[in-house]
Amino acid sequence: MPEPRYPTLDEFWKRLAIRRTEPDLRAELAERMRRGEGGTPRLGETRGAVAAAVAARLLPGSAVPADALAAFLDASFDRQLGRGDEQVGVLPTPELIPAGLDLLAERNFTALGEEEQDDLLARAERGELEGGERFDSAAWFKRIRGKLLLGYGSDPRGMVQMGYPGPSYDAGHIWLDRGEVAARARRKPGYLRL
């Protein structure tokens, strides 16, 4: 059986250096490995503990510690990290995520066994948890799952576990700015080229 291409974090970092990945990007990736050390100051201790417990159930066996995923959620729960898909009549995401964590805290989520936690999360995913006016547990589940997966995929430990070798472009790589993205959305001639 062939040896995995990126079996360790050490190999991940060595490959980044070989590919001449920019120092500021390598520094950012190293900083991501320190997530969780500062806790969850914005969400608070209780919500942070619930977020870590949710992360542990949604990503069992993750190489990224649940506390690091909770810290990513703490830093990003009120930031748009992708497409905007807010729903009319549902709390906006910056209010929805904390409300869902509070709802689980009220149900002593962190003290429940794994099966009970999984059942509660499955009920949330189906939209069966009542949480007050404009709270939609299915929307909450979708949003928190998406944020936690982003945290997992943006952490070098998660990248290694997935077999992703990390950024591979050379210095001087051209990023698409907003104007170029808008031109591609309008299908400007040449929009299919990278």
BAMIKE-813451 format. One record per residue: residue number from 1; x, y, z of N, C-alpha, C, CB in turn. Coordinates in Angstrom, 1 decimal. Each point is the difference from the previous one (the first is absolute). Last residue first. Glycine has a CB too. Layout:
N
resi  n.xx  n.yy  n.zz  ca.xx  ca.yy  ca.zz  c.xx  c.yy  c.zz  cb.xx  cb.yy  cb.zz
NUM  X  Y  Z  X  Y  Z  X  Y  Z  X  Y  Z
...
# end
This chain:
194
resi  n.xx  n.yy  n.zz  ca.xx  ca.yy  ca.zz  c.xx  c.yy  c.zz  cb.xx  cb.yy  cb.zz
194  -9.5  30.9  -16.3  0.4  0.3  1.4  0.9  1.2  0.0  -0.1  -2.4  0.6
193  -3.9  1.3  -4.3  1.4  -0.2  0.3  0.3  0.4  1.4  0.5  0.5  -2.4
192  -4.9  0.0  0.5  0.3  -1.4  0.3  1.5  -0.2  0.3  -1.9  -0.7  -1.4
191  0.0  4.9  0.0  -0.3  -0.3  1.4  0.3  -1.4  0.4  -1.7  1.7  -0.2
190  2.1  1.0  -4.2  1.1  -0.6  0.7  -0.2  -0.4  1.4  1.3  1.4  -1.4
189  -4.6  2.2  -0.6  0.8  -0.9  -0.8  1.3  -0.5  0.7  -0.9  1.2  -2.0
188  -3.2  0.0  5.1  0.9  0.8  -0.9  0.8  -1.0  -0.8  0.1  1.9  1.7
187  -3.8  -2.6  1.7  0.5  -0.9  -1.1  0.7  0.9  -1.1  -1.9  -1.6  0.4
186  0.2  2.8  4.1  -0.7  0.5  -1.2  0.3  -0.7  -1.2  -0.1  2.2  1.1
185  2.4  -3.3  2.9  -1.5  -0.3  0.2  -0.8  0.5  -1.1  0.4  0.2  2.4
184  4.1  0.8  -2.5  -0.2  -1.4  -0.3  -1.4  -0.4  0.3  2.3  -0.5  0.6
183  -1.0  4.9  0.4  0.1  -0.2  -1.4  -0.3  -1.5  -0.4  1.6  1.9  -0.2
182  -1.3  -0.8  4.8  -1.2  0.5  -0.6  0.0  -0.2  -1.5  -0.2  1.7  1.9
181  4.1  -2.8  0.3  -1.0  -1.0  0.4  -1.3  0.5  -0.6  1.2  -0.6  2.1
180  2.3  3.5  -2.6  0.2  -1.2  -0.9  -1.0  -1.0  0.3  2.4  0.4  -0.1
179  -2.3  3.4  2.8  -0.4  0.4  -1.3  0.1  -1.2  -1.0  0.8  2.3  0.5
178  0.7  -2.8  4.0  -1.5  0.1  -0.1  -0.4  0.3  -1.4  -0.1  0.7  2.4
177  4.8  -3.0  -2.2  -0.6  1.0  0.9  -1.5  0.1  -0.3  2.1  1.3  0.0
176  1.7  -5.4  -0.4  -1.1  0.7  -0.7  -0.6  1.1  1.0  -0.5  -2.1  -1.4
175  5.8  0.3  1.3  -1.3  -0.2  0.6  -1.1  0.7  -0.8  1.1  -0.3  2.3
174  4.0  -1.6  -3.6  -1.0  1.0  -0.1  -1.3  -0.4  0.6  1.2  0.8  -2.1
173  4.2  -2.1  3.2  -1.3  -0.6  -0.5  -1.0  1.2  0.0  0.5  -2.3  0.9
172  4.0  2.5  0.8  -0.3  0.7  -1.2  -1.3  -0.5  -0.6  2.3  0.5  -0.3
171  0.6  -3.9  3.1  -0.1  1.5  0.3  -0.3  0.7  -1.3  1.6  -0.2  1.9
170  -3.2  -4.8  -2.0  1.3  0.7  0.1  -0.3  1.5  0.4  1.1  -1.5  -1.6
169  -4.5  -2.8  2.8  0.4  1.0  -1.0  1.3  0.7  0.3  -2.4  0.4  -0.5
168  -0.3  -3.9  3.0  1.1  -0.4  -0.9  0.4  1.0  -1.0  -0.7  -2.3  0.4
167  -1.9  1.2  4.8  0.1  0.8  -1.2  1.2  -0.3  -0.8  -1.2  1.8  1.3
166  -0.4  -5.9  1.5  0.1  1.4  0.3  0.1  0.8  -1.3  1.1  -0.6  2.2
165  -1.9  -4.2  -1.8  1.4  0.3  0.2  0.2  1.5  0.4  0.6  -1.8  -1.5
164  -4.7  -2.0  2.3  0.3  1.2  -0.8  1.4  0.5  0.4  -2.5  0.6  -0.1
163  0.1  -4.4  2.1  0.9  -0.3  -1.1  0.3  1.2  -0.9  -0.8  -2.3  0.1
162  -1.9  1.9  4.1  -0.8  -0.2  -1.3  0.9  -0.4  -1.1  -1.6  1.7  0.8
161  3.5  -0.7  3.4  -0.9  -1.2  0.2  -0.8  -0.3  -1.3  -0.1  0.6  2.5
160  2.9  3.2  -2.3  0.8  -1.2  -0.1  -0.9  -1.2  0.1  2.0  1.2  1.1
159  -4.0  3.0  -0.6  0.5  -0.2  -1.4  0.7  -1.3  -0.1  0.2  2.5  -0.3
158  -1.6  -1.2  4.6  -1.1  -0.5  -0.8  0.4  -0.2  -1.5  -1.6  1.2  1.5
157  4.7  0.7  1.4  -0.2  -1.3  0.4  -1.1  -0.7  -0.7  0.8  0.7  2.3
156  0.2  3.9  -3.1  1.0  -0.9  -0.6  -0.2  -1.5  0.4  1.6  1.9  -0.1
155  -5.7  1.6  -0.2  1.0  -0.3  1.0  1.0  -1.0  -0.6  -1.6  0.5  1.9
154  -2.5  1.0  -4.0  1.0  1.1  -0.1  1.1  -0.2  1.0  -1.8  1.5  -0.7
153  -2.0  -4.6  0.3  0.8  0.1  -1.3  1.0  1.1  -0.1  -2.0  -1.0  -1.0
152  -0.8  0.6  4.9  0.7  -1.3  -0.1  0.9  0.1  -1.3  -1.8  -1.3  1.2
151  -1.2  4.8  -0.4  1.1  0.1  1.0  0.9  -1.3  -0.2  -1.5  1.3  1.6
150  -2.4  -1.1  -4.2  1.0  1.0  -0.4  1.2  0.1  0.9  -1.9  1.3  -1.1
149  -1.7  -4.0  2.4  0.7  -0.6  -1.1  1.1  0.9  -0.6  -2.0  -1.4  -0.4
148  -0.9  3.1  3.8  1.0  -0.9  0.5  0.8  -0.8  -1.1  -1.6  -0.3  2.0
147  -1.9  3.3  -3.3  1.1  0.7  0.6  1.1  -0.9  0.6  -1.6  1.9  0.6
146  -2.4  -3.8  -2.4  0.8  0.7  -1.1  1.2  0.7  0.6  -2.0  0.2  -1.4
145  -1.1  -2.0  4.4  0.7  -1.1  -0.7  0.9  0.6  -1.0  -1.9  -1.6  0.4
144  -1.0  4.5  1.7  1.1  -0.4  0.9  0.8  -1.1  -0.6  -1.4  0.7  2.0
143  -2.4  0.8  -4.5  1.0  1.1  0.2  1.2  -0.5  0.8  -1.8  1.7  -0.3
142  -1.9  -4.6  -0.2  0.7  0.2  -1.3  1.1  1.0  0.1  -2.1  -0.6  -1.2
141  -0.8  0.0  4.9  0.9  -1.2  -0.2  0.8  0.2  -1.3  -1.6  -1.5  1.2
140  -1.6  4.7  -0.3  1.1  0.1  1.0  1.0  -1.1  -0.3  -1.5  1.1  1.8
139  -2.5  -1.1  -4.2  0.9  1.0  -0.5  1.2  0.1  0.9  -1.9  1.3  -1.0
138  -1.4  -4.2  2.4  0.6  -0.5  -1.2  1.0  1.0  -0.6  -2.1  -1.4  -0.4
137  -0.5  2.7  4.2  1.1  -0.9  0.3  0.6  -0.6  -1.2  -1.1  -0.5  2.2
136  -1.3  5.2  -1.4  -0.2  -1.2  -0.8  1.1  -0.9  0.2  -1.3  1.3  -1.8
135  -1.2  3.4  4.0  1.1  -1.0  0.1  -0.4  -1.2  -0.8  0.7  0.8  2.3
134  -3.5  3.2  -1.5  0.9  0.1  -1.1  1.2  -1.0  0.1  -0.7  2.4  -0.3
133  -1.8  -2.0  4.8  -0.4  0.7  -1.2  1.1  0.1  -1.0  -1.7  1.3  1.3
132  2.2  -5.3  2.1  -0.4  1.4  0.1  -0.4  0.6  -1.4  1.4  0.2  2.1
131  0.1  -4.8  -1.4  1.0  0.9  0.7  -0.5  1.4  0.1  1.8  -1.5  -0.8
130  -2.8  -4.2  -0.4  -0.6  1.3  0.1  0.9  0.9  0.8  -2.3  -1.0  -0.1
129  3.2  -3.5  -3.1  0.3  0.7  1.2  -0.7  1.4  0.1  2.2  -1.4  0.2
128  -2.1  -1.8  -4.1  -1.0  -0.3  1.0  0.3  0.6  1.4  -0.3  -2.1  -1.2
127  2.5  1.9  -3.5  -0.8  1.1  0.4  -1.0  -0.2  1.1  0.3  0.7  -2.4
126  3.3  -3.6  0.5  -1.3  -0.2  -0.6  -0.9  1.2  0.3  0.3  -2.5  0.2
125  4.0  2.4  1.6  0.2  0.0  -1.4  -1.4  -0.2  -0.7  2.3  -1.0  0.3
124  -2.1  0.8  4.4  0.2  1.3  -0.5  0.1  0.1  -1.5  1.3  0.5  2.2
123  -1.6  -4.7  -0.2  -1.3  0.7  0.1  0.2  1.5  -0.5  -0.8  -1.5  1.9
122  4.6  -1.1  -1.6  -0.8  -0.5  -1.1  -1.4  0.7  0.0  1.2  -2.2  0.1
121  1.7  3.1  3.5  0.5  0.6  -1.2  -0.8  -0.4  -1.3  2.3  0.1  1.0
120  -3.3  -2.1  3.2  -0.3  1.4  0.0  0.4  0.7  -1.2  0.2  -0.1  2.5
119  1.1  -4.4  -2.0  -1.4  0.1  -0.2  -0.5  1.5  0.0  -0.3  -2.3  1.1
118  4.8  1.3  -0.1  -0.3  -0.2  -1.4  -1.5  0.1  -0.3  2.0  -1.5  -0.1
117  -0.6  1.8  4.5  0.4  1.2  -0.7  -0.3  -0.2  -1.5  1.9  0.4  1.7
116  -2.8  -4.0  1.1  -0.9  1.1  0.2  0.4  1.2  -0.7  -0.6  -1.0  2.2
115  3.5  -2.6  -2.4  -1.2  -0.3  -0.7  -1.0  1.1  0.1  0.5  -2.4  0.4
114  3.6  2.8  2.1  0.1  0.2  -1.5  -1.3  -0.3  -0.8  2.4  -0.6  0.3
113  -3.0  2.2  4.8  0.8  -1.0  -0.7  0.1  0.2  -1.5  -0.6  -1.7  1.9
112  -0.2  5.9  1.5  -0.6  -1.2  -0.6  1.0  -1.0  -0.5  -2.0  1.5  -0.6
111  3.0  2.9  2.5  -0.1  -1.0  1.0  -0.7  -1.3  -0.6  -0.1  1.8  1.8
110  0.6  2.3  -4.3  1.4  -0.5  0.3  -0.1  -1.2  1.0  0.9  2.3  -0.5
109  -5.0  0.0  -0.8  0.6  -0.8  -1.1  1.4  -0.6  0.4  -1.2  1.5  -1.6
108  -2.9  0.9  3.9  1.2  -0.7  0.6  0.8  -0.8  -1.0  -1.2  0.0  2.2
107  -2.7  3.1  -2.9  -0.3  -1.5  0.0  1.2  -0.8  0.5  -1.6  0.3  -1.9
106  1.9  4.4  1.4  -1.1  -0.2  0.8  -0.4  -1.5  0.2  -0.8  2.3  -0.8
105  4.2  -1.1  -2.3  0.5  0.2  1.4  -1.2  -0.2  1.0  1.8  1.6  -0.8
104  -2.8  -1.6  -3.8  0.7  -1.2  0.4  0.5  0.0  1.4  0.6  -0.4  -2.4
103  -2.5  4.3  0.7  -1.0  -1.0  0.0  0.6  -1.3  0.5  -1.3  1.2  -1.8
102  4.2  2.3  0.9  -0.7  0.2  1.2  -1.1  -1.0  0.2  0.5  2.5  -0.1
101  1.8  -2.5  -3.9  0.9  -0.4  1.0  -0.7  0.1  1.4  2.0  0.6  -1.4
100  -4.3  1.1  -2.3  0.0  -1.4  0.0  0.9  -0.6  1.1  -0.4  0.1  -2.5
99  0.4  4.6  1.9  -1.3  -0.5  0.5  -0.1  -1.5  0.0  -1.1  2.1  -0.9
98  4.9  0.0  -1.0  0.0  0.1  1.5  -1.3  -0.5  0.6  1.6  1.9  -0.2
97  -1.4  -1.8  -4.6  0.9  -1.0  0.6  0.1  0.1  1.5  1.3  0.2  -2.1
96  -4.1  2.9  -0.3  -0.5  -1.4  -0.1  1.0  -0.9  0.7  -1.2  0.5  -2.1
95  2.1  4.2  1.4  -0.9  -0.3  1.1  -0.4  -1.4  0.1  -0.8  2.3  -0.2
94  3.6  -0.9  -3.3  0.6  0.5  1.2  -0.8  -0.1  1.2  1.2  1.5  -1.4
93  -3.1  -2.8  -2.9  1.0  -0.9  0.5  0.7  0.5  1.3  0.3  -0.8  -2.3
92  -5.3  2.5  1.3  1.3  0.1  -0.7  1.0  -0.9  0.7  -0.5  2.3  -0.9
91  -4.7  -3.5  1.4  1.1  0.8  0.6  1.2  0.1  -0.9  -0.8  -0.6  2.3
90  -3.8  -0.3  -4.7  0.9  -0.8  0.9  1.0  1.0  0.6  -0.3  -2.2  -1.3
89  -3.0  3.5  -2.0  -0.7  -0.5  1.1  0.8  -0.8  1.0  -1.9  -0.1  -1.4
88  3.8  0.4  -3.4  -1.0  1.0  0.5  -0.8  -0.7  1.1  -0.2  1.1  -2.2
87  5.2  -2.6  1.1  -1.3  -0.2  -0.4  -1.0  1.0  0.6  0.6  -2.5  -0.1
86  4.9  2.1  -1.7  -0.9  0.3  1.1  -1.4  -0.2  -0.4  1.6  1.7  1.0
85  3.0  -2.4  -3.2  -1.2  -0.7  -0.2  -0.9  0.1  1.2  1.2  -1.6  -1.5
84  3.6  3.2  -1.2  -1.0  0.5  1.0  -1.3  -0.7  -0.3  1.1  2.2  0.2
83  4.1  -4.1  -1.1  -1.1  0.7  -0.6  -1.0  0.4  1.1  0.2  -1.4  -2.1
82  4.5  1.1  3.8  -0.5  -0.7  -1.1  -1.2  0.7  -0.5  0.9  -2.2  0.8
81  0.7  3.2  3.5  1.2  -0.8  -0.5  -0.5  -0.8  -1.2  1.1  -0.1  2.3
80  -2.6  4.4  1.3  -0.4  -0.8  -1.2  1.3  -0.6  -0.6  -1.9  1.6  -0.5
79  1.1  -0.5  5.8  0.6  0.5  -1.2  -0.5  -0.9  -1.2  2.1  0.8  1.3
78  -3.0  -1.3  3.5  -0.7  1.1  -0.5  0.6  0.6  -1.2  -0.6  0.5  2.3
77  2.5  -4.4  -0.1  -1.5  -0.2  0.0  -0.8  1.2  -0.6  0.3  -1.6  2.0
76  4.8  0.8  -1.2  -0.7  0.2  -1.3  -1.5  -0.1  0.0  2.1  -0.9  -0.9
75  1.2  0.4  4.7  0.6  1.1  -0.8  -0.9  0.3  -1.3  2.3  -0.7  0.8
74  -3.5  -2.9  2.1  0.0  1.2  0.8  0.5  1.2  -0.8  0.4  -1.4  2.1
73  -0.1  -2.9  -4.0  -1.3  0.4  0.1  -0.2  1.3  0.7  -0.7  -2.3  -0.1
72  4.9  0.3  0.2  -0.3  0.5  -1.4  -1.4  0.5  0.0  1.6  -1.6  -1.0
71  -0.4  -0.5  4.9  0.6  1.3  -0.1  -0.2  0.6  -1.4  1.7  -0.7  1.8
70  -3.2  -3.6  -1.0  -0.8  0.9  0.8  0.6  1.4  -0.1  -0.8  -1.8  1.5
69  3.3  -1.6  -3.3  -1.2  0.2  -0.9  -0.9  1.0  0.7  0.2  -2.3  -1.0
68  3.5  0.9  3.5  0.4  0.8  -1.1  -1.1  0.4  -1.0  2.3  -1.1  0.2
67  -3.1  -1.9  3.4  0.2  1.3  0.5  0.4  1.0  -1.1  0.5  -1.0  2.2
66  -0.9  -3.6  -3.2  -1.3  0.6  0.1  0.1  1.4  0.5  -1.0  -2.2  0.4
65  5.2  0.0  -3.0  -0.7  -0.1  1.3  -1.3  0.8  0.0  2.2  -0.3  1.1
64  0.1  -2.0  -5.4  -0.1  1.3  0.6  -0.8  -0.1  1.3  0.1  1.1  -2.3
63  0.4  -4.9  -0.3  1.3  0.3  0.4  0.1  1.4  0.6  0.9  -1.5  -1.7
62  -5.3  -1.8  1.6  0.6  1.1  -0.6  1.4  0.2  0.5  -2.2  1.1  -0.4
61  -1.5  -4.2  1.7  1.3  -0.5  -0.6  0.8  1.1  -0.7  -1.0  -2.2  -0.2
60  -4.1  3.2  0.5  0.7  -1.0  0.9  1.3  -0.5  -0.7  -2.2  -0.7  1.0
59  -1.2  4.7  -1.7  1.3  -0.4  -0.7  0.7  -1.0  0.9  0.1  2.3  -1.2
58  -4.4  -0.7  2.5  -0.1  0.2  -1.4  1.2  -0.5  -0.8  -1.5  1.9  0.4
57  1.4  -1.9  4.4  -1.0  -1.0  -0.5  -0.1  0.1  -1.5  -1.2  0.2  2.2
56  4.1  2.8  0.1  0.5  -1.4  0.3  -1.0  -1.0  -0.6  1.2  0.8  2.1
55  -2.3  3.7  -2.3  1.0  -0.3  -0.9  0.5  -1.4  0.2  0.7  2.4  0.0
54  -3.8  -0.8  3.1  -0.6  -0.2  -1.3  1.0  -0.3  -1.1  -1.8  1.6  0.6
53  3.4  -0.5  3.6  -0.7  -1.3  0.1  -0.7  -0.3  -1.3  -0.3  0.3  2.5
52  2.4  3.9  -2.1  1.0  -1.0  0.0  -0.6  -1.4  0.0  1.6  1.5  1.2
51  -4.5  2.2  -0.6  0.6  0.0  -1.4  1.0  -1.1  -0.1  -0.4  2.4  -0.3
50  -1.3  -1.6  4.6  -1.0  -0.7  -0.9  0.5  -0.1  -1.4  -1.8  0.9  1.5
49  4.5  1.5  1.4  0.0  -1.4  0.4  -1.0  -0.8  -0.8  0.7  0.6  2.3
48  -0.6  4.1  -2.9  1.2  -0.6  -0.5  0.1  -1.5  0.3  1.1  2.2  0.3
47  -4.6  0.3  1.6  -0.2  -0.2  -1.4  1.2  -0.7  -0.7  -1.6  2.0  -0.1
46  2.1  -0.8  4.6  -1.0  -1.0  -0.1  -0.3  -0.3  -1.5  -1.0  0.8  2.1
45  4.2  2.6  -1.0  0.4  -1.3  0.4  -1.0  -1.1  -0.2  1.4  1.2  1.7
44  -1.2  3.2  -4.9  -0.1  -0.2  1.4  0.3  -1.5  0.3  -1.6  1.8  0.3
43  1.6  0.9  -4.6  -1.2  -0.8  0.3  -0.1  -0.2  1.5  0.3  -1.2  -2.2
42  3.4  3.6  0.8  -1.2  0.7  -0.5  -1.3  -0.8  0.3  1.4  1.0  -1.8
41  3.0  -2.6  3.0  -0.3  1.2  0.7  -1.3  0.6  -0.5  2.4  0.3  0.4
40  0.0  -5.1  -0.4  -1.0  0.6  -0.8  -0.6  1.3  0.6  -0.6  -2.3  -0.8
39  5.8  -0.2  1.2  -1.4  -0.3  0.3  -1.0  0.6  -1.0  0.7  0.0  2.4
38  4.2  -0.1  -2.6  -0.6  1.2  0.6  -1.4  -0.2  0.4  1.5  1.3  -1.3
37  1.0  -4.7  -0.9  0.8  0.3  1.2  -0.6  1.2  0.7  2.0  -0.9  -1.1
36  -3.7  -0.8  -3.1  -0.5  -0.7  1.2  0.8  0.4  1.3  -0.7  -1.9  -1.5
35  3.0  2.2  -3.3  -1.4  0.3  0.3  -0.4  -0.9  1.2  -0.5  0.6  -2.4
34  4.8  -0.7  -0.1  -0.1  0.5  1.4  -1.4  0.4  0.5  2.3  0.8  -0.3
33  -1.1  -2.2  -4.2  0.3  -1.1  0.9  -0.1  0.4  1.4  1.5  -1.0  -1.8
32  -1.9  4.3  -1.5  -1.2  -0.9  0.0  0.2  -1.2  0.9  -0.6  0.8  -2.3
31  4.3  2.0  1.3  -0.9  0.6  1.0  -1.3  -0.8  0.2  0.9  2.3  -0.6
30  2.1  -3.5  -2.8  0.6  -0.4  1.4  -0.9  0.6  1.1  2.3  -0.1  -1.0
29  -3.3  1.3  -3.4  -0.3  -1.5  0.2  0.5  -0.4  1.4  0.1  -0.4  -2.5
28  1.0  4.8  1.1  -1.5  -0.2  0.2  -0.4  -1.4  0.3  -0.4  2.0  -1.5
27  4.8  -1.2  0.2  -0.2  0.5  1.4  -1.5  -0.1  0.3  2.0  1.6  -0.2
26  -0.7  -2.7  -4.1  0.4  -1.0  0.9  -0.2  0.4  1.4  1.7  -0.7  -1.6
25  -2.6  3.9  -1.6  -1.0  -1.1  -0.1  0.4  -1.1  1.0  -0.6  0.6  -2.4
24  3.6  2.9  1.8  -1.2  0.5  0.7  -1.1  -1.1  0.0  0.6  2.4  -0.6
23  3.4  -3.2  -1.8  0.2  0.0  1.4  -1.2  0.4  0.8  2.4  0.4  -0.4
22  -2.8  -2.6  -4.6  0.4  1.3  0.7  0.1  -0.2  1.5  -1.2  1.2  -1.9
21  2.2  -5.3  -1.3  -1.2  0.7  0.4  0.4  1.2  0.8  -1.3  -2.2  0.0
20  4.0  -1.3  -2.5  0.3  1.4  0.1  -1.3  0.8  0.3  1.9  -0.2  -1.5
19  -1.0  -4.7  1.1  -0.8  0.7  -1.0  0.1  1.5  0.1  -1.5  -2.0  0.0
18  3.8  -0.7  3.2  0.5  -0.4  -1.3  -0.8  0.8  -1.2  0.7  -2.3  1.0
17  -2.2  2.8  3.5  1.3  0.7  -0.2  0.5  -0.3  -1.4  0.5  -0.1  2.5
16  -4.3  -2.2  -1.2  -0.3  1.4  -0.2  1.2  0.8  -0.3  -2.0  -0.2  1.5
15  2.5  -4.3  -0.3  -0.5  0.2  -1.4  -0.4  1.4  -0.3  -0.8  -2.3  0.1
14  2.1  1.1  4.3  1.2  -0.1  -0.9  -0.5  0.3  -1.4  1.1  -1.6  1.5
13  -4.4  1.3  1.7  0.7  1.3  0.1  1.2  0.0  -0.9  -0.7  0.2  2.4
12  -1.9  -4.2  -2.1  -0.8  1.1  -0.5  0.8  1.3  -0.1  -2.1  -1.1  0.9
11  4.0  -2.6  1.2  0.1  -0.1  -1.5  -0.8  1.1  -0.6  0.3  -2.5  0.1
10  -0.6  2.1  4.5  1.4  0.4  -0.4  0.1  0.0  -1.5  0.9  -0.9  2.2
9  -4.9  -0.7  -0.3  0.1  1.4  0.0  1.4  0.5  -0.4  -1.9  0.1  1.7
8  0.5  -4.9  -3.4  0.2  0.7  1.2  -0.1  1.5  -0.2  1.4  -1.9  0.8
7  -2.0  -1.5  -4.4  -0.3  -0.7  1.2  0.0  0.8  1.3  0.8  -2.0  -1.1
6  -1.3  2.4  -4.3  0.3  1.0  1.1  -0.4  -0.6  1.3  -0.4  1.9  -1.6
5  0.3  -4.8  -2.1  0.8  1.1  -0.6  0.3  1.1  1.0  -1.1  -0.5  -2.1
4  0.5  -4.8  3.3  -0.8  1.1  -0.3  0.9  1.2  -0.5  -1.7  -0.8  1.8
3  3.3  -4.2  -2.8  0.0  0.9  1.2  -0.9  1.3  -0.4  2.3  -0.8  0.7
2  -3.2  -4.1  -3.0  0.9  1.2  -0.1  -0.2  0.9  1.3  -0.1  -0.1  -2.5
1  -0.3  -5.4  2.2  -0.9  1.2  0.0  0.9  1.2  0.0  -1.9  -1.2  1.2
# end
